[in-house]
């Protein structure tokens, strides 16, 4: 029986809007465990990592708000993810804002580094998340984790667990971006990552985009980590997200991406982030998150 470790990361320190810290609870409440159990998985829920509340710290003007606290939580997450992977479990991480990805990927990278192997990365998001403190117009760290994973930005994040970068740009793929900051754009285009904006999704279709993404991320790696921000989906289908942007993936495009990821046989870990129950309607976005997780992990229309 396949083993899954579910890890909650109730972080909203990296976001500009409160509420995504309740995302892991909302996803669990949307029958996540029951849905995965029907797919034949043995589940271990490791609970939530500890994250301080912003009210206990006090907001300070900064180009990387709450950076020390975010880095500390990401380090805790990294160690938990590394341990789950070392135990032969599939890490399934529930966010929280997208800054948690710096911790998730750090833990995965160190696990695979022990055997001198690399992990590929597919990042599906409305935003590029490749700002640094020098380019971010808001100072919100949830706009920085992909840059940090690639070794750019504050050392507290780039060097989690002691080294950088965590993934190679040539094995990193961005899909669905449609809201990129002006200075961030230059970082994206010079980084060496493969990028499929929403225009490419429109022009090429999701089947072609995912085929190419899996090829790029899987080339020369042991497998692929998929980081899925729920704001990649159009707000008509996913209203309860931290930073909604019109013109996103359709319901079926999102499912097709997950289904193709499952079909590839290369998925080694998954995180789903930015579910904000405060902005949601009847937990619609968390329910969709569970559907997408199930598709990524083997659910089929026909058995």
RODRENFI-728739 format. One record per residue (C-alpha): residue number from 1; residue in three letters; x, y negated, z. Coordinates in pm, 1 decimal, always signed. Example, Ala and Ser with C-alpha at 12.3 -4.5 7.8 and 13.67 -1.06 7.14 Angstrom:
<sites>
- 1,ala,+1230.0,+450.0,+780.0;
- 2,ser,+1367.0,+106.0,+714.0;
</sites>
This chain:
<sites>
- 1,unk,+0.0,+0.0,+0.0;
- 2,unk,+128.2,-345.1,-91.9;
- 3,unk,+205.4,-570.1,+204.5;
- 4,unk,+123.4,-941.5,+227.8;
- 5,unk,+231.6,-1188.6,+496.7;
- 6,unk,-4.4,-1485.8,+522.9;
- 7,unk,+162.4,-1796.1,+664.0;
- 8,unk,-15.3,-2123.1,+739.4;
- 9,unk,+166.5,-2455.6,+718.2;
- 10,unk,-80.1,-2718.2,+847.6;
- 11,unk,+127.7,-3017.2,+745.1;
- 12,unk,-9.8,-3357.8,+656.8;
- 13,unk,+292.9,-3562.7,+757.5;
- 14,unk,+402.5,-3584.3,+395.5;
- 15,unk,+72.8,-3716.7,+260.6;
- 16,unk,-74.8,-4063.1,+252.8;
- 17,unk,-422.9,-3939.7,+339.5;
- 18,unk,-514.5,-3727.1,+641.9;
- 19,unk,-691.3,-3391.5,+631.2;
- 20,unk,-477.4,-3139.8,+442.8;
- 21,unk,-351.8,-3005.9,+775.6;
- 22,unk,-690.0,-2831.7,+793.5;
- 23,unk,-633.4,-2664.5,+457.8;
- 24,unk,-501.3,-2330.6,+590.2;
- 25,unk,-805.6,-2290.2,+814.9;
- 26,unk,-1041.5,-2377.1,+529.3;
- 27,unk,-880.9,-2119.6,+299.6;
- 28,unk,-887.0,-1851.1,+565.6;
- 29,unk,-1254.1,-1933.8,+633.8;
- 30,unk,-1329.9,-1885.4,+263.1;
- 31,unk,-1292.2,-1507.3,+310.9;
- 32,unk,-928.0,-1488.1,+204.9;
- 33,unk,-855.6,-1176.7,+409.3;
- 34,unk,-1161.4,-987.1,+290.1;
- 35,unk,-1093.9,-1075.9,-74.0;
- 36,unk,-732.9,-954.8,-59.2;
- 37,unk,-826.3,-641.5,+134.5;
- 38,unk,-1058.2,-537.5,-148.1;
- 39,unk,-756.9,-555.2,-381.0;
- 40,unk,-578.8,-295.8,-169.8;
- 41,unk,-336.1,-514.6,+22.4;
- 42,unk,-216.9,-453.6,+376.6;
- 43,unk,-237.5,-794.9,+540.6;
- 44,unk,-47.0,-947.7,+828.6;
- 45,unk,-147.7,-1300.4,+921.0;
- 46,unk,+148.7,-1464.2,+1089.8;
- 47,unk,-57.5,-1764.9,+1195.0;
- 48,unk,+53.9,-2124.8,+1150.5;
- 49,unk,+392.2,-2285.1,+1196.3;
- 50,unk,+412.5,-2562.4,+1452.0;
- 51,unk,+374.6,-2912.4,+1308.5;
- 52,unk,+368.3,-3227.2,+1520.1;
- 53,unk,+75.7,-3464.4,+1484.4;
- 54,unk,+155.1,-3807.8,+1339.6;
- 55,unk,-29.1,-3974.9,+1629.3;
- 56,unk,+228.6,-3828.7,+1867.8;
- 57,unk,+514.5,-3985.7,+1673.9;
- 58,unk,+394.2,-4325.5,+1563.9;
- 59,unk,+419.4,-4442.9,+1205.6;
- 60,unk,+728.9,-4639.2,+1106.6;
- 61,unk,+803.4,-4810.8,+775.6;
- 62,unk,+1029.2,-4577.8,+582.2;
- 63,unk,+1128.2,-4470.9,+232.6;
- 64,unk,+1069.2,-4111.4,+348.7;
- 65,unk,+798.8,-4118.2,+615.6;
- 66,unk,+828.4,-3862.6,+897.8;
- 67,unk,+1131.3,-3704.1,+727.9;
- 68,unk,+1293.1,-3555.0,+1043.4;
- 69,unk,+965.7,-3398.1,+1156.0;
- 70,unk,+888.4,-3263.3,+808.0;
- 71,unk,+1236.2,-3116.3,+776.2;
- 72,unk,+1203.2,-2946.8,+1115.6;
- 73,unk,+870.3,-2789.3,+1018.9;
- 74,unk,+1006.4,-2682.7,+679.5;
- 75,unk,+1299.0,-2514.5,+852.7;
- 76,unk,+1056.7,-2318.6,+1071.2;
- 77,unk,+858.2,-2220.3,+763.6;
- 78,unk,+1174.1,-2120.2,+574.8;
- 79,unk,+1280.9,-1881.0,+849.1;
- 80,unk,+935.9,-1721.0,+862.0;
- 81,unk,+920.0,-1680.1,+483.6;
- 82,unk,+1269.5,-1534.9,+473.8;
- 83,unk,+1181.5,-1283.5,+743.8;
- 84,unk,+860.8,-1177.2,+568.1;
- 85,unk,+1042.9,-1126.5,+237.5;
- 86,unk,+1318.4,-930.9,+412.7;
- 87,unk,+1049.4,-705.2,+562.8;
- 88,unk,+923.8,-619.6,+215.2;
- 89,unk,+615.5,-839.1,+241.0;
- 90,unk,+476.6,-1072.0,-24.9;
- 91,unk,+481.9,-1423.5,+127.3;
- 92,unk,+151.5,-1607.9,+77.2;
- 93,unk,+182.5,-1960.8,+213.9;
- 94,unk,-118.8,-2184.9,+274.4;
- 95,unk,-76.2,-2562.2,+292.0;
- 96,unk,-84.3,-2833.0,+407.0;
- 97,unk,+65.2,-3100.2,+187.4;
- 98,unk,+314.6,-3007.7,-82.7;
- 99,unk,+619.1,-3108.3,+121.8;
- 100,unk,+600.0,-2757.2,+271.8;
- 101,unk,+733.2,-2616.2,-56.2;
- 102,unk,+1082.5,-2729.4,+40.4;
- 103,unk,+1063.6,-2484.2,+329.2;
- 104,unk,+893.4,-2201.0,+141.7;
- 105,unk,+1146.6,-2203.7,-140.2;
- 106,unk,+1442.5,-2242.5,+96.6;
- 107,unk,+1338.7,-1923.6,+275.1;
- 108,unk,+1286.8,-1733.4,-47.6;
- 109,unk,+1613.9,-1854.5,-197.5;
- 110,unk,+1814.3,-1747.6,+107.4;
- 111,unk,+1649.6,-1405.0,+104.9;
- 112,unk,+1746.1,-1346.2,-258.4;
- 113,unk,+2086.9,-1506.8,-213.2;
- 114,unk,+2187.5,-1222.9,+16.5;
- 115,unk,+2198.4,-997.2,-289.3;
- 116,unk,+2329.2,-1268.8,-522.6;
- 117,unk,+1996.3,-1297.6,-702.4;
- 118,unk,+1798.8,-1601.3,-818.2;
- 119,unk,+1428.4,-1683.1,-803.5;
- 120,unk,+1242.6,-1867.0,-1078.8;
- 121,unk,+984.9,-2135.2,-1002.5;
- 122,unk,+657.1,-2234.0,-1166.4;
- 123,unk,+510.7,-2552.5,-1018.9;
- 124,unk,+150.7,-2629.5,-1119.0;
- 125,unk,+52.5,-2978.9,-1012.5;
- 126,unk,-102.2,-3307.8,-1121.8;
- 127,unk,+216.3,-3476.2,-998.1;
- 128,unk,+582.3,-3408.9,-1069.3;
- 129,unk,+684.7,-3425.1,-700.1;
- 130,unk,+1032.9,-3531.9,-809.6;
- 131,unk,+1062.9,-3866.2,-634.9;
- 132,unk,+1346.6,-3944.0,-397.9;
- 133,unk,+1343.5,-4203.0,-119.7;
- 134,unk,+1506.5,-4442.9,-364.7;
- 135,unk,+1227.5,-4409.5,-624.3;
- 136,unk,+913.2,-4337.1,-423.5;
- 137,unk,+666.2,-4627.7,-419.3;
- 138,unk,+490.5,-4486.6,-110.8;
- 139,unk,+756.8,-4309.3,+93.5;
- 140,unk,+529.0,-4004.4,+112.3;
- 141,unk,+745.9,-3693.0,+123.1;
- 142,unk,+484.9,-3473.5,-47.7;
- 143,unk,+599.4,-3648.7,-365.2;
- 144,unk,+959.4,-3528.2,-317.7;
- 145,unk,+977.5,-3149.7,-258.3;
- 146,unk,+1056.1,-3035.4,-612.8;
- 147,unk,+1341.8,-3284.0,-636.5;
- 148,unk,+1470.1,-3157.2,-300.7;
- 149,unk,+1448.6,-2796.2,-414.0;
- 150,unk,+1664.6,-2889.9,-713.8;
- 151,unk,+1917.9,-3062.7,-487.4;
- 152,unk,+1808.7,-3426.6,-526.9;
- 153,unk,+1701.6,-3648.6,-239.4;
- 154,unk,+1758.7,-3655.1,+137.2;
- 155,unk,+2001.5,-3398.3,+270.9;
- 156,unk,+1755.6,-3302.5,+543.9;
- 157,unk,+1547.0,-3137.0,+269.7;
- 158,unk,+1798.6,-3056.6,-2.9;
- 159,unk,+2021.3,-2863.1,+236.5;
- 160,unk,+1761.3,-2675.2,+437.5;
- 161,unk,+1929.1,-2353.5,+558.4;
- 162,unk,+2265.1,-2497.0,+459.0;
- 163,unk,+2299.2,-2516.2,+81.3;
- 164,unk,+2164.5,-2669.2,-238.9;
- 165,unk,+2012.7,-2634.8,-491.6;
- 166,unk,+1760.8,-2360.2,-417.9;
- 167,unk,+1661.4,-2294.9,-780.1;
- 168,unk,+1816.1,-2362.4,-1120.0;
- 169,unk,+1653.9,-2633.1,-1335.7;
- 170,unk,+1649.5,-2398.1,-1635.1;
- 171,unk,+1437.3,-2151.9,-1436.0;
- 172,unk,+1197.7,-2422.5,-1314.6;
- 173,unk,+873.7,-2508.0,-1495.5;
- 174,unk,+630.3,-2793.5,-1428.6;
- 175,unk,+275.0,-2748.2,-1558.3;
- 176,unk,-22.5,-2983.7,-1565.7;
- 177,unk,+138.8,-3310.9,-1464.0;
- 178,unk,-57.7,-3622.7,-1553.0;
- 179,unk,+31.4,-3878.5,-1283.3;
- 180,unk,+404.4,-3957.9,-1272.1;
- 181,unk,+558.5,-4264.1,-1108.3;
- 182,unk,+761.6,-4498.5,-1328.5;
- 183,unk,+1103.9,-4437.9,-1172.6;
- 184,unk,+1026.2,-4071.9,-1113.2;
- 185,unk,+975.6,-4019.2,-1485.8;
- 186,unk,+1345.9,-4068.2,-1554.0;
- 187,unk,+1434.7,-3805.4,-1294.0;
- 188,unk,+1197.0,-3554.3,-1451.2;
- 189,unk,+1324.9,-3605.1,-1804.3;
- 190,unk,+1693.0,-3583.6,-1704.6;
- 191,unk,+1658.0,-3294.6,-1459.2;
- 192,unk,+1669.1,-3004.0,-1703.0;
- 193,unk,+1339.0,-2854.2,-1586.9;
- 194,unk,+1085.9,-2737.3,-1844.4;
- 195,unk,+778.2,-2961.3,-1844.7;
- 196,unk,+428.5,-2904.7,-1983.0;
- 197,unk,+218.3,-3214.6,-1924.1;
- 198,unk,-159.6,-3204.7,-1953.3;
- 199,unk,-116.9,-3318.3,-2311.7;
- 200,unk,+84.7,-3003.2,-2387.0;
- 201,unk,-178.9,-2794.3,-2211.9;
- 202,unk,-442.2,-2959.8,-2432.5;
- 203,unk,-242.9,-2917.2,-2752.8;
- 204,unk,-91.7,-2572.4,-2700.0;
- 205,unk,-351.7,-2408.4,-2478.2;
- 206,unk,-290.7,-2247.6,-2141.6;
- 207,unk,-205.4,-1907.3,-2290.1;
- 208,unk,+93.7,-2045.5,-2478.4;
- 209,unk,+200.7,-2269.4,-2190.1;
- 210,unk,+199.8,-1984.6,-1938.4;
- 211,unk,+371.6,-1743.7,-2178.9;
- 212,unk,+655.9,-1990.0,-2221.5;
- 213,unk,+663.7,-2078.5,-1850.9;
- 214,unk,+694.8,-1715.2,-1747.2;
- 215,unk,+972.2,-1664.1,-2001.8;
- 216,unk,+1167.6,-1967.4,-1876.4;
- 217,unk,+1120.4,-1897.8,-1504.9;
- 218,unk,+1177.6,-1524.4,-1537.6;
- 219,unk,+1491.9,-1535.2,-1752.0;
- 220,unk,+1784.8,-1404.4,-1549.2;
- 221,unk,+1590.4,-1405.3,-1221.8;
- 222,unk,+1453.0,-1132.8,-998.9;
- 223,unk,+1104.9,-1282.9,-1021.2;
- 224,unk,+899.2,-1598.5,-984.6;
- 225,unk,+762.4,-1808.9,-701.7;
- 226,unk,+439.5,-1989.3,-794.5;
- 227,unk,+366.7,-2317.1,-617.7;
- 228,unk,+8.2,-2419.5,-693.1;
- 229,unk,-125.1,-2760.0,-593.4;
- 230,unk,-503.9,-2762.7,-597.7;
- 231,unk,-499.1,-3114.7,-738.3;
- 232,unk,-380.6,-2961.0,-1066.7;
- 233,unk,-745.0,-2861.3,-1115.6;
- 234,unk,-987.3,-3127.5,-1232.7;
- 235,unk,-1172.4,-3294.4,-941.1;
- 236,unk,-1505.6,-3177.3,-1088.1;
- 237,unk,-1403.4,-2824.9,-982.3;
- 238,unk,-1171.0,-2909.1,-692.2;
- 239,unk,-1296.3,-3226.5,-520.6;
- 240,unk,-1138.3,-3158.3,-182.8;
- 241,unk,-771.4,-3232.6,-247.3;
- 242,unk,-525.3,-3481.8,-105.7;
- 243,unk,-467.4,-3684.1,-423.5;
- 244,unk,-729.0,-3612.1,-693.0;
- 245,unk,-654.0,-3713.6,-1052.2;
- 246,unk,-908.5,-3690.9,-1332.8;
- 247,unk,-836.2,-3486.6,-1643.3;
- 248,unk,-693.2,-3174.4,-1483.8;
- 249,unk,-706.2,-2804.0,-1552.5;
- 250,unk,-1047.7,-2652.8,-1605.7;
- 251,unk,-1178.2,-2370.7,-1390.0;
- 252,unk,-1094.9,-2114.6,-1658.4;
- 253,unk,-752.8,-2261.7,-1740.2;
- 254,unk,-655.6,-2231.8,-1374.9;
- 255,unk,-776.7,-1872.6,-1358.9;
- 256,unk,-600.2,-1782.3,-1682.9;
- 257,unk,-272.8,-1918.1,-1546.2;
- 258,unk,-310.6,-1701.1,-1237.9;
- 259,unk,-420.4,-1394.3,-1434.6;
- 260,unk,-122.4,-1422.5,-1668.0;
- 261,unk,+109.2,-1465.8,-1371.6;
- 262,unk,-27.6,-1141.9,-1228.5;
- 263,unk,-0.5,-960.5,-1562.1;
- 264,unk,+367.3,-1054.3,-1590.5;
- 265,unk,+459.5,-838.7,-1292.1;
- 266,unk,+710.2,-1106.9,-1189.9;
- 267,unk,+520.1,-1281.8,-911.2;
- 268,unk,+718.0,-1245.6,-589.3;
- 269,unk,+552.4,-1511.2,-372.6;
- 270,unk,+276.4,-1770.6,-383.9;
- 271,unk,+180.7,-2090.6,-208.9;
- 272,unk,-140.5,-2289.7,-246.0;
- 273,unk,-143.0,-2642.8,-110.6;
- 274,unk,-329.9,-2972.5,-71.0;
- 275,unk,-678.2,-2842.0,+18.6;
- 276,unk,-844.5,-3127.1,+211.1;
- 277,unk,-1170.7,-3017.9,+376.1;
- 278,unk,-1252.5,-3375.5,+478.8;
- 279,unk,-1295.8,-3467.9,+113.3;
- 280,unk,-1457.2,-3141.1,+7.8;
- 281,unk,-1819.2,-3035.2,-44.3;
- 282,unk,-1930.6,-2713.3,+130.1;
- 283,unk,-1571.4,-2582.7,+121.9;
- 284,unk,-1582.4,-2560.6,-260.1;
- 285,unk,-1212.8,-2625.1,-306.4;
- 286,unk,-1103.7,-2367.2,-50.7;
- 287,unk,-1337.8,-2112.6,-208.6;
- 288,unk,-1178.9,-2183.9,-545.5;
- 289,unk,-833.9,-2150.6,-388.7;
- 290,unk,-924.3,-1802.0,-267.5;
- 291,unk,-1055.1,-1708.7,-612.4;
- 292,unk,-731.0,-1826.2,-772.4;
- 293,unk,-518.4,-1642.3,-517.3;
- 294,unk,-713.9,-1324.8,-592.3;
- 295,unk,-658.1,-1370.7,-966.4;
- 296,unk,-284.2,-1419.8,-912.7;
- 297,unk,-273.6,-1105.6,-701.7;
- 298,unk,-448.4,-870.5,-935.9;
- 299,unk,-824.0,-929.3,-948.5;
- 300,unk,-961.8,-846.9,-1293.0;
- 301,unk,-1290.2,-924.3,-1464.5;
- 302,unk,-1306.4,-554.2,-1554.7;
- 303,unk,-1132.1,-301.2,-1335.3;
</sites>
